[in-house]
Amino acid sequence: MPSRMPNSLRKYIRKEKARIRREVFDIIEQKNKIQELRERFVRNEKPQDSVTTDKLVKKIPIKEVVVKAPQKVK
């Protein structure tokens, strides 16, 4: 989660997720209800399906490094 939430809110979300998992037997419906719960409280989070690895990796050109031999001191 992007920002830190108060402990009371985190505790509430944790208990609601447990309640949903206890009462709803269909796994897909569980995930949907938990996602709705998350959307109610976490507004800055982007959906993870839209994030791709291409956007996360910056393409930086690799330059050749030339190492020179140290000069002798006279």
Secondary structure as UniProt FT lines:
FT   HELIX           7..23
FT   HELIX           27..41
FT   HELIX           48..50
FT   HELIX           53..56
//
